[in-house]
Structure formats: C-alpha cells, structure tokens
Amino acid sequence: MIAAMGPSPDLARRLCTLSAAAPVVRVLPHAWVVGGAVRDLLLGRGASVVDLDLIIEGDALEAAARLSAALNGSLAVHDRFGTATVSAGGRVYDLATARAETYPRPGALPDVRPGTIAEDLARRDFTVNAIAVALDGRVKAAPHAFSDLDARLLRVLHERSFVDDPTRLLRLVRYATRLGFGVEAATRRSMEAALAGAALATVTPARIGSELRLLLCEPSAVEALAWVAEWPLGVPLAVDRGLTERALALLPSDGRGDLLLLGAACRAVERAALAAWLDALGFPGRERDVVVAVARAEGVERRLSRASRSSEIAAAARDVPIEAVAFAGALGAGPAARAWIHDLRRVTLEIDGADLLAAGIPQGEAVGRALAAALRARLDGEAPDRDAQLAVALAAARG
C-alpha cells in the first residue's frame, strides 16, 4: 500500500531548489517528481540531477506541450505509451500519465490504463525508486522506501516482480553496482528463483539488449557485467577484470569502453554466433562489428607483437577498431598498441593524389601504391617533409 509520508517536511522544498525543477514549478505545480531524481536527492547527490521524470495525474501530453512552450524547448510525443519528452536548456523532462499495469503473461509488455500516483508507484521496480514528491509539497512512497534508502538496500515491491518483468534483474545489478547498494534478502531469493526458472527466456532479446547496453555504460560496468556473466543471456560470457581494466586504461577518449568490455567478455564465442547474438539484441551494425573485433583481437595482438617498425605497426592496426587495438595491447602487445593509439594513427602525408597527377603519374592503381609507400616512409622517419614524401611516392609509382 502506498502511503502519504515523508522523511522530512522540507523534501519538496529541497527538490524545488534543483535547477532542473525550478522551471517546472511555475508551469506544472501539481506534477509529481519520481524515480532517480528523488532517490539521488535523498542520497545527497542532488548536484548530479539534471533530468526529471514527471508523473501527471491527468493528461501528460497536454502538460508536456505546456512545459515545452513555456521553456521554448523541443517536444517528442509517444502517443502509444501516453508519454512525452521535453528537452530544454540542456535538460530532459520525461512526462507520463500516472498509470496502473497488469502483465498478461510472464515477460510480456504490460497492459496499462490511466491510474493514480499510488498505482503508478506500486508498478515500479524497487522501493527506493518508488518515492514521489509533488512540487506543491505532497510526498508519497512505497513501504520500506525510506528505510531501504537509509540501509542502502534494493527491494522489489512484490514477489512476482522479476517474473512479470525479468529485465528488472539486469536493472537490479545496474543500480546495485552504481549506488553500492546491497540486495534485500527476500529480493535476492526472488532473483535466484527467477533465474532458475529461466525468466530471462520469456523476454525478447531486444529488451535484454536495451538493458545490457545501459549496464555497459555504467561507471561500474566491469563489476556489473561480471555479476551477470553466468546468467543465461544467450552466449557464454567471462569477465577477466584485470585484463579488461588494462585494456580500458589503454583506450583513448574517442573509444567505446562499453563495446570493449562486452567484446572482452565474449572471447569464447564463435564469430558467427556472436554476430547473430548481437543482431538479436539490437546492436547497430557498426557496434556489432566492434564487439566482434575485440573478441577476436588475439590475431591483432600477434601482428602487433611481431611488428618492429612503425610502418609495420600501422599495417597491423590500420582499419582495426581502436577498441580492438586497446584490447590487443592488454593481451600482450602493449608498446605497439600504445604507439598506434597515441601517435601513429594520426600520422598523415603532406602530399596527395593531386600532387602525383600533377607530376605526370596517370590515374590508377599506381597512385594508391605510391601514396602507401610514402606513408610507410613517413611513419619510419625516412620522409619527414613534403619533398621527401613526393620523391618516395614518385619512385614507387615509376618503379
């Protein structure tokens, strides 16, 4: 039963001091703020709150239109779900009509109907996310919500929670590792029973993929993936924390740590099976290919380890995703991988095909061959300037 309650009379006032909430107070004073913003505020993490989830007891789409107009923001409407997203001033507001839901069968998407804020809180995943604060001062929460926050525990709201929606299993791991929370004893038993009963098999792979991608983007992703690696997710996963952390340390800022982490955990999966699994999970083609390349990075490691010249390192690493090069470095080719990541991949020529055409080289394969020779010489320090690069290229084209 959802109760009107609160840990302190000033919770709504504290919420209203958040920069993200201030614009909403003027436009939607009866809206309820729910979910992570309230949880993080109570945990003393209010400074990190930039987006808000708002529940409207009424027409959320009309409320979203008013908020968007008042903030001069953009509005995206999702009629099927009765939800809308307003983006303004670098902030995102997700609005939904308060609703109740029932599950026609385990793992199915729920049937929903408009409801009250109490019904909306009762359908949520964990008690610490089932606290609602109205901007006019009212507070409602699920039983145990405040005590679970104090105890740093995750607790489901009912015993069928993981059966109704097995994606909550992955969400539990994501929240537990991000927040440093434990799992309440009955919730842990429910989790283990759901896994033993193959609850994850009742969910479409695309929904599993959505939750897995969120988990992989967490700062605690290595710990989270290690937790779920033995779960029946469709392929065998294995997380070598030391190896993975060495690879992540090599990865430059333009690399994708989430894709590196998943690929590193999939080394035992055959290439075609891995690609098919990633397709089923809904990974875009480029992301799928990066994960597969990381999982197969042993070949890159062997080529890099044999390379003694800069041009040989470049030949081994060129056209390989940077995530796979970083993982190859962690596997044993550290010096060569670092050289490519930090220096060699940025090396370019001061000449191009037009220079060769102007020098009388006919259009065709000779131009590409000549530029490749010039780049090798440039990488190896044998053609440091434009004139030297052109000389090497012309010799290669005419030789």
N, C-alpha and C positions, 0 to 999 in steps of 0.2 A: 504494500500500500504506500503510495506517495504521500508525503506529509508536507504541510506548510511549516517550515522551520528554518533555522539558520544558525551558524556558529557564532555570529556576532551581528549586532544591529547595523553595523556600518558596511556590510558586504556590498550592498548596492551602491553606496557612495563610493567605495573603493573602485568598483567596476566602472563607474561613470568618470573616474579620473583618467582612465586609459585613453590614450589619444584616439584609438580606433572607435571607442564607444561614444566619445563626445559628440560627433555629428549625428549619431543615431538618436540621442536623447531628444533633440529638437524635433525630429521628424516622426519617430516611432516610439513614443514614450511608454507604450504598453507592450512592446516586444519583449520576449524572453531571450536572454543570452544563455547558451547551453554549451556543454562539451568542454573542449580543451582550454578555452579561454578562462572559464570559471575555475577549472581544475588548476591551471597554472598560476592563476592569481592567488588561490589559496595556498599554493606551494611556495609562494614568494617569488614566482617567475613572471610577474606581470609585465616586466620590461620587455619580455620576448613576445608578447601578444601583439600581433599586427593585424590579424584577421579575426572575424567573428562569425559564429554560427548563430543565426537568429530564428526563433520559432514564433510564428504568428498564430494566435487563436482566431482564425478568420481567413481572409484571402491573402496569402503570402505573395501572389503575383501582383496584386494591386499595391501592396505595401512596398514591394521591390521597385515598382515603377515610380512611386513617390520618392523613395530614397534615392534612386538613380537621378531623378530630375533635380532634387534638392542639392545633390553633391556634384551635379554635372558629370556623372560617371557613365560607364557603359553598362548595358543590361543584357544578360543572356537568360532566356526563359526556357525551362524544361517542363512543358505542359504535362507530359505523361506522368511525371512524378510530383507535380504541384510545387516545384522548386524554382528558384531563380538565383542568379549570381550577379552582384553589383560590384564593379571594380571602379575605384576612385581614389585618387591621391596616393597610389601605391599600396592601397589596402583592398582586401577582398571580403565581401559580405555575402555569405550563403544564407538565403532565406527559404524557409519551408513552412508549409501549413502544419500545425500540430496534427498528429495522426496516430491512429491505432493500427495494428497489423496482426494478421494471422498467417501461419505457414501451412499451405495445402499439403505439403509433404516435406520430409527432411531434405535440407539443402536447396529447396526451391526458393525463388524470389517470393517475397511475401505479398499477400493481398492487403491493400491498405485502404483506409477510409479516414475522412476527417475526424479528429478527436480533440481531446483536451490536452493541456500541458501535462497533466498527470499521466494520461495514457501514453503520451509521447515519451516521457521519461521511462516508463515501465518497459518500453520496447528496446531500450539501449543496451550496449554490450556489457559495460562494467559499472559498478556503483559510483566510482569516482568520476565517471563521465555523465552521471545522471543527476546533476545538480543544475537547476535553472534559477536565474536571477532576473527579475523584471526590472527594467530601468526606472519604474516608479516605486521600487523598494521591496516588492514581494520576493520571497525565496521559497523554493520547493525542492525537495530532494528525495531520492530513494532511501529506504532503510539502510543503515550502515555507511552511507556515503561519506559523511564527515569523519566518522571514526576510522574508516578504511583509509582515508587520506592521511590522517594522523599516524596510522600504523604502517603506512606505505604498503598497502595490500591491494591486489586486484581480485575482485569478487564478481561473479556473474549474478544477474538479477533473478534467474530461475534455473532449475536443474536441467531443462531441455535447451538451454541457450546454445550450446555447441552443436546440438543435433539439428535445431532449427536453422542455424546459420554457421556452418563449420568454418567459414572464413574468419570467424572470431578467434579461432585457435591461433592463426597467424597474427592477428591483431594483439592478442594477449602477449605473445612473445615480443612484438614490436614495442608495446607500452612498457612491459616489464624491464626490458633491457635499456630503453631510453631513459626511463624515470628511476631505474634502480629499485623497482618495487618487487616484493615477493608475491606469491600466489596463495590465496586463502585455501585452507585445507580441502574443503568440500569442492571448491572450484578446480583444484588440482585433480581430485578424483574424477570429476566430470570430464576434465580434459583427457585424462588417461582412458576413460571408458569410451569417449567419442573416437579417439584414435584407434583403440582396439576394435571398435565396431565399424571401422572403415568409413567414418563420417565424411572424410575428405573426398571420397569417391562419389558422393552424392552431389558435388558441386561441379559446375562446368569448369574446364581448365582455364578459360578466360578469366573467371572470377578469382581463381587461385593465382593466376598470373598478375592480376592487378594488385593483390595484397602482397605478393612476393616482391614486386617492384618497389612498393612503398617500404617494405622491410629492408631491402638492399640499399636504400638511400639514407637510412638512419646513421648517425654517427656511431652507433653501437652495432652496425650491421654484421661485423665479424662474429661477435658473440651471438647475435640473433640467428644467423644462418647456422652456426654450429649447433644451436639448440634444436633447430628443426631438421637438421641434415638426415636424421634417421627416421623421419616421418615418411609415410608413403605418398610422396609428391609426384611420382611418375618415373623418376630415374634415380639411381643411387648417387647420393651426394656425400662428399667427405671434405671436411674443412681442416686444413693444416694451418693453424693460426700463425705460427712462426713464419712459414713460407709466404702466406698471404700478406702478413704485415710487412715483410721485407719488400714484396712487390709493390704494395701501396706506397711505401716510402720512396720508391723509385719513380712512381707515376707522376708526371708533371700535371700542372693545374688544368691543362686542356684535355686530360684523360678522364675516363669514366670509371671511378672506383667501384661503382655498383656492378658494372659489367665484368670488370676484372675479378671481383670477388666471386661472382657466380661461375665464371669460366674456370677459375681455380678449383672450385668445388666439384666440377664436372669432368675431371681428367679421366675417370674410369668409364665414361660413357662414349660409346662409338659415335663417330662423327654424324652419320645419317640419323641415328636415333636421337642424338642431341638436337640437331636442327629441327627434326619433326616435333620434339617436345617443346622447344621454344616457340615454334609456329603455333602449336596448340594453345600455349599460354598467352599468345597475343603479342609477342615481342615483334617490333618492326624489323624489317629485313636487315637493315644495317646493324642494329643492336644484336640480332641473332648471329650475324657473321662475326662480330667482335667477340662474343662469348665463345663461339666455336674456335676462333683463332687462339684465344687464351688457353682453352682446354687442350689444344694441340700444339702448345708453344715449345714442347721438347725439341721439335725439329728446328725451330728458330734458335733455340739455345745452342744446339750443336753447330749450326752455321756460324753464329756469332763467336762461339768459343774457338773455332778454327781460324777466324779472321785475324790477320796480323797487321794489315794496312787499313787506313781509314776508308779507302775505296771499297775494300772487302767488307768492312762493317756496314757501309752504306748499301752494298749489294744484298747483304743478308737481311737488312732491316727495312729496306725500301718497300713500300706497298703492304707492309705488315702493320696492323693496328697498333698504336702506341701502347695500348694495354697489354698486348701480347709481347711486345718488346720488354716492357717492365717486368712481366712475369718470367720471361726468359732470363732476365738479369737476376731475379731471385733464385731461379733454378741453378745458376752457376756462371752465367755469362755477365756478371756484374760490370766489369770495366768496359766491355764493348757496349753493353746496353746504356750505361751512363754516358759514354761518348756520343752515341747516337742521339739520345734524349736531350742532352744539354747543349750539344754543339753541332754535330754533323748534319742533323736533319734540316738545319737552317742554312746550310751552305748552298749558294747559288752561283751561277755564272754571270759574268758581266757582258756576255755575248748571247745572241740568239740566232734563230734560223735566218732572219733577215740579213744579218751580217755575212753569213755564208753564201746566201744567194747573191748578195752584192759583190762578193769576191769571185763569183763565177761558178759556184758549185750548183749543179742543177737540182731542182726539186726532186725529192725521192728519199729512199732509204739512207743514202749517203749522208744526208743532213742529220738525221737522228743518230746515226752511228758516230758522226763527228762530234756532235754535242755531248754524247755519252763519254767519249774519250776525253774531251776537255774537262768534263766534270770529275772524272776519275783523277786526272792530273791536278785539278784544283784541290780536291779532297786530300791528296797525298802531298800537298805543298809544292808541287812541281810546276804549277802555273798560277802564280799568285795574283797576276794582274790581267787586264783585258788583252794586251798584246800577246802575252804568253798563251792565254787561253785560245785566242784566234789562231795562233801558229800551230798549236796542237790539233785543233779542230781541222784546219786545212790539210795538215799532213795526214790525218786519219781519213779524210774524205778522198784524198788523191792517191792514198797508198794502196 
